[in-house]
Amino acid sequence: MLDLQQVQHPLEQRRDVFLIPVPFPTPPGNPSWPFPNVRKTFFDPKYNGWQPRFGIAYTVTPKTVLRGAFAVFTDHNNTLVQESQDPRIAWPFGAGVSFGGLNRGLVDCTNPSLSASQACFNDLPPASSFLPPSNYTPALAFGATPRLKIPYAMEFNLSAQREISPNLSATVSYVGSQSRHLFIQPMYNAPLPSEMGPGPVAPRTPFPFFGQFPWDTNSGVASYNSLQAKVEKRYANGLTFLGSYTWSKCMSIQDEGQSGSIQNPYNWSADKGPCDFNIPHLFVFSYAYLLPVGRGMHFGSNMGRLANGVVGGWQISGITTFESGTPFTVTVSGDNANINPSSETQRADQIPGVPLIPSGFVQSPQAWYNKAAFAAPAPYTFGTLARNTLRGPKFIDFDFSLMKNFKFTESKSLQFRSEFFNIFNNVNFAAPGGGASGGFSTLGGESRTAVPPATGFMQIFSAAAAREIQLSLKLIW
């Protein structure tokens, strides 16, 4: 299979190309219109989206089978094909403009009353006209690398299955995947690491005439590795069940292509950590059992009609689930690094030598981890705590059902069902609040004010649903 990435054309999508200004420290960084060399597409087309598939099965013995498979799956760059009806002055840089404020005439880009985010149409003036006077507001933009690559995942598995009895089998598998060129969205135009410190943010950015903006790039990676075990009994003698256990680990830089959660735009690898949905241990057991009591059954096979109507023909079923808690990250309030991020998340410091769970410490909704193990980073620095290194409470659930069919004739019956969700009313707490002990806020990058500790830090205020019971009757004819 071959996946071809389609391309967009500026005339079709009402966009044009805009060169990035000269970076700091050589201001003024005037933009320019590269009409003589304008590209015909917004990003380079790709013709190498091969998706091979391979599978094999081998019978070792009459009761033992080995299976393996490998496949490549690709994704599309559809996240970049957005706002197709909005005119833009740039690709991959641009400022969206509402149709409601436009007319067929020329917009005067040299008017001091216009902000840097307003566009020019028809006869374009010099692109440097987009640089406003000193009292300007930095332009808001959206960017993407024009040399996009096709996101893909290599998925593979190897399993061994053994027949224990004619209706009972066991399977052990290794299942994994490696994903490359995934979309991540760091914030572009942040101060360089060598420029981090006090003072206004704009003069320390690579392109002072622009604010920070999301930048789509194919630099994301992810991996998944798991050991899976399964025991399955097919229906026989009134009983069927399926028990499965998964021990896994999922790692990524960013789980959503446009979540804007990367702490340091110049060090993406520092955000590599467990996926938001990483569940290391997961055990699920499901079953259905027709109780062997009643007419024609093992017990009470000669039972009278009335007695059989009361105690015969009952069936039980259920699903039992045990799983690890979900991961979460401890963050700090405000802009501790003084980079004026638009949507980034800055993390806390973990204090060396201070245990997360001290001796004698009991995890509870009032304090899930030791609060004293975290602190706001030093001013103008990023936190040392890694992403998703902490884990919330485990999840335990028992669902149960009791059912019976009351048969009137050969084709008519009444079915009674009683279903219990979380039958033992186990309390499954949510993850605790991850807002750490304060931080710093900035006003235009010029002043710093301490932010008080977040309310509810390391406390839990919600839980999954309590026990639910539902009863039903169904007439079947």
N, C-alpha and C positions, 0 to 999 in steps of 0.2 A: 504494500500500500504506500502511496506517495501523497503527502499533504503539501499543497502549494499555497503559500501565503499571498493573498491578493494585496494590491497596493491602492492607495488613494491618490487622486490627482487634484492639484490645487484648484483648478477651474471648476471641477465638479463639486468640490466641497467648500468653495468660496474662501479659500485660504491662500496665503502667499508666504514666501520664505523671508526670514528675518535673521540677519547675522548677529550673534552675541557680541556685545561691546568688548573692547579691549579690557582685560581684567586688571584689577588692582595689582600693584600700586602705580599704574600709569594712567590716571584719570585724564580727561573726563570720560573716556570709554564711550565714544560716540557710536551709535548704531549706524548701519548702512543697509541700503537695498541692493542686493547682488543680482540685479536683473540680467546682466550679460551671461551669468553662469547659473541662472536659476535652475533648480532641479525639477524634474517633471513629476516626481512622486514625493510623498511625505516621508517615507522610509523605504529602505532598500528592499526589493522583493527577494524572497528566498525560495529556492527550488530544491532544497535538500531535505525535505521533510519525510524521509523514509521511515516507515513503521513496520519493521519486520516482526513476524510472529513465529515462534518455534515451540513445539511441544513433543513430549515423548512419554511413553508408558512401557514398562517392562515387567513381565510376570516372573518373579524370582522363583516362587513355588506356587502350587495351586491355591494357596491361601495367603500369599504375600505379593503385593504389587508396589512397584516404585513408579512415581510420576514426577515429571519436571516440566517447567515451561519458562519461556522468556519472551517478553514483548516490549515494544516501544510505542508509547502513546504520545501524541502531540496535542498542543493547545493552540488557540488562535490569538492574535493580538487585538481581539475585539474591544478590550478595555480602552484602546486608544481611539477607536472610531466612535466618538461621542460629540455631542453638540454640533452635528453636521450642518445644521441650519443656521448656526451663529457665524457671522462674518468675523474673521480674525485678521490681524495685521501680520501674523507671524506663524510659522511652524518650524521647529517645534516650540517656539516661544510665541506668546500672544496674549492679548487682553480681550475678553469677550465684551461685546457691545449689544445692547438691547435694540431690537428693531424699532421699538416705539420711539426712540430718540433720533431716528435717522430721516434724512430726506435725500432727494436726488442731487442736491447741490454739494459743493465742496465744503468740508469741515476745516476750519482754519486751525491747524495744529500749532500755530505760533501764538495763539491767543493765550495770555497768561492765566486766564480763568479756567483753562482746561487742565485736567489732571493728566498724569502720564499714562493712565489706562484708557484714555479716549483714542479713537482711531481716526484715520484719514481715508477718504475714498476718492474715487474718480482719479483726477490728476494728482498723483502723490507728490508732495513736496519733498525736500531733502529729509532723509530719515532722521537726521540730527534734530529736526524740529520736534521730535518726540521728547527731547530733553527739556523739561520745563524750567521755570525760574527757580530761585533758591528755596522758595516756600512750597516745594512740591511734595506730593505724597508718592512714595515709591510704587512703581507699577506692579500690579498683581498679574501673575502669569501662570502658565502651565507648560511643562516641558517634557520631552521624551527624546531619547537618543534616536537619531535617524537610522542607525545601523542595528536595528532590532534583530534578534535571533529567535528562532522558533522554540518556544518552551516545550520541553518533553520530559517524560518519565520512563525510566527503564524498570520494568516490573519483572520479578522472577520468583519462582517457588520450587521447592523440592519436597516431596512427601513420601512417606512409607505407610501403607495400609495393610492391616492384618485382620483376617477373619478369625474370630474367636469361636463363634458358633454360627449355625446357618442364619441367625437373625441378629447377631451381635458382632460389631467390628470396632477396631480402634485405629486411629490415624494420628501420626505425628508429622508436623510440617515445619519447614522454614519458609517464611514469606517475607519478602523485602522489596524495596524500591529505592531508586536513586533518581532524584529530579534535578534537572539543570535548566539554566536560562529562565528561571521563574521571574515573574514580575515582582519587583519591590519598588517602593516609592519613598526614597529619602527626600528630605527637604534640601533643595539646592540653594546656593548662594549664602551659606552660613560663613561666619568668620573662620579663617584658616586656623589650624591649631597653633601656629606661631603668633597669631594675632589675638588669641584669647586673653581677656583681661578686663579691666574697668573701662568705663567710657561708653559713648554712643556706639551702637552696633554698626550702623550703615557705613561709616568710614573704614571699618575693618573688614568689610565683605569684599569678595572678588569683583563684584559689579555693583558699585554704590548706588546707581540710579535705579536699581531694581530691588524690590523686597524679596523675601524668601518665597519659594514656590515649589510645589511638588514636581518631582522629576521621575518619570517612569523609565526604568531600565531593566534589562534582562540579566541582572547579576545575582538573582536569588538562587539558592540551592536548598535542598531538603533531602532527608533520608529517613527510611523506615526499615526497621529490622525486628522480626518477631519469631518466637517459638510458639507454635500452636499445637494443642493436643485435643483430640475429640474422641469420645466414646458414643456410639450410636446403636440403639436397639430398634429395629423395625417392628411394626405392630405384629404381635403374636401373643396368644393367650390373654388378650385384653390389655396388654401393656406395651407402651412405646415410650422411649425417653431419648434425650440428647443432652450430653454434658460436654462443655467445651471450656478450655482454659487458654488464655493468651498472655504471654509475657513479651512485652514489646517496648520499643523506644523510638520516638519520632523526634527528629531534630530539624530546625529550620532557622532562617534569619528573620523572616516575616511571614506570617500566615495568611494575610490578606494583602492583595496587590496594592490597595489604596488605603491602607490603615494608617500610614504615617507614624509608625511606632518606633522607628530607628532612633536611638539616642544620639549617636555621633555620626553626622553625615559623612565624615571622612574615615570612619572605621566601622564598616558594616559587619565585619567578622566578630566584633565585640557583642553583637546582638544574637549570635548563634546560640541557641539553647533549645530546651524542650518545646515542642509545639504546644499551642494553646489547648489542643485536644489530646495531648499525650496522656494515655492511661496505662501505666506500666503493667498492672495486674488486672485481669478481667476474667471472672468465672461466671458462667451462666448454665443453669440446669433447668431444662423444661421436660415435662412429663404429662402423660395422660394414662389413666388406669381405670378400667371397668371392673368394679369390685366383683369378685367371684361369688356373689350371694344372690340367690333367686332361682326361679325355675330354669332348668337346663344348665345351671352353673355348678361349680364344684361343691358349694355349700348350699343346701336347701334345694336340690334339684327337683324334688317332688313337692315343693312348697305349694300350699293352696293359693287360689287366685287372689283372695283378699290380702293374705300375708305377703304375697309377692308384690302386690301393688304398693305396699308400705315400705318394705325393706329391700326388695329386689331391684336390679337394674340401675343402681346408682353409679355414677362415674365422677372421679376426681381428676383435676388437672391443675397445673400451676407452672410458674416461672420464678426461679430463684436467682438473684443477681448479687454478686459481690464485686466491687471495683474500687480501684484506688481513687483518691481525690484528684481534682483538677489542679494544674499548676497555676501559680500567680506570681506577680512581680511587685516588689516594694518600690514605690516611686516617691519623688519629692515634689513639693508644691513650688510653683513659680519657675523662674528661669535662673536656676542656680549657676549654670555655666555662662550666663550673660551672652547668649548667641541669638536671643529673640526668636525662638523657633515658632513656627506657625502652628504645628500640630504634633511636634515630637514629644516623647515621654522621657524625662530624665529620671534616672534611678538613684537609689540611696546608696550609702556606704554600709558595708557590713564590718563591724568593729572587730579587728583581729583578737582572738583569745576569748571572746564572749560567746558562749554556746547559745545556739538557737533554742535548745531544750535543756536547761540546766538540770542537775541532779535534784530530784524531788519535784520538778515542775510538772504539773498536770495540764495538758492541753484542754481548754474549755472555750465556750463561746465568749467569755470575758477576756481571754488572752490566749490566742492560738499558738503564738511563738513569743519568745522573750523580747519584749519591746526594746530593752536596753541593748540589744545586739545590732541596732540600726541607728544611723545618724545621717543628717544632711551632709553632703560632701563639702570640702573646703570651697570657699568662693572661687568662681571662675574655673571649676573643674567638673568633670563628669563622675558619677557614682561608680564604685567598684563592684557593686553587686551585679551578678549576671542576670540575664533574662530568664524568667520562669524557673527559678531555682527552688522555690518554696511550693508546698503542696497543701491543699485544703483537706477537709475531712473526707473519709472514705464514704462510699455509698453502699448500703445494704437494703435489699428489698425482697419481700416475699409476696407474690401474687398467687391467689388460690381460687379455685372454682369448684363448685359442687353442682352436678346436673343429673336430672332423671327424666326419662321419657315415659309417660303414661299412655299406653296403647289402648285405643278403643276398638278399632277394627284393623284390618290388614293395611289400610291406607290412611287411617286417621289416628293422630296421637296429639298429646299435649306435652310440651317440653317445659320443664321448670329449670331455671338457672339461678344460682346465687354466686356472685362474684365478689371477691374481696381483694382490693388493691392495697398493698402494704398492710397485710392482715395483722401483723404484730405491732402495728403503729410505731415502727422504728423511726426515730428522728434523724433525718439526713440533712445535716447542716450545709449551707452554702459556703463558699470560700470567704475568708475574712477580708476586711478592708485593707487595701495595700498602700494607703496614703501614709508615708513615713512621717517622722518627727520633724516636720517643718521644712523650710527651705528659704529661698529668697525670691522676691519679685522685683521687677525692674520697671522703671518709668522711662521709656525711651532710651534705655541702656545707660542712663545718667545717674540714677539713684537706686539704692538697694534697700529694701525693707524686709525685715525678717517676717516670715510667714509662720503662724502658730501651728502646732501639730494638728494633723487632720483628725477630725472627730471620727471616732470609731476605728482608729488604727489598730489592727490585729484583733478586732472584735467581730463577732458574727451576729447579724441581725435578721437573717432569713433562713428558711429551710424548705426542703421539698414538701410535697403534699402529704398530709396525714392520711390515716386509714380512710378508705372509701368503700362503701358497700352498695351494691345494686342488685335488685331482684327483678326477674323477668319471667313472663309466661308467653309461650308461642304455640299457636295452634297450627298443626301441620296436616294438610289433607291433599 
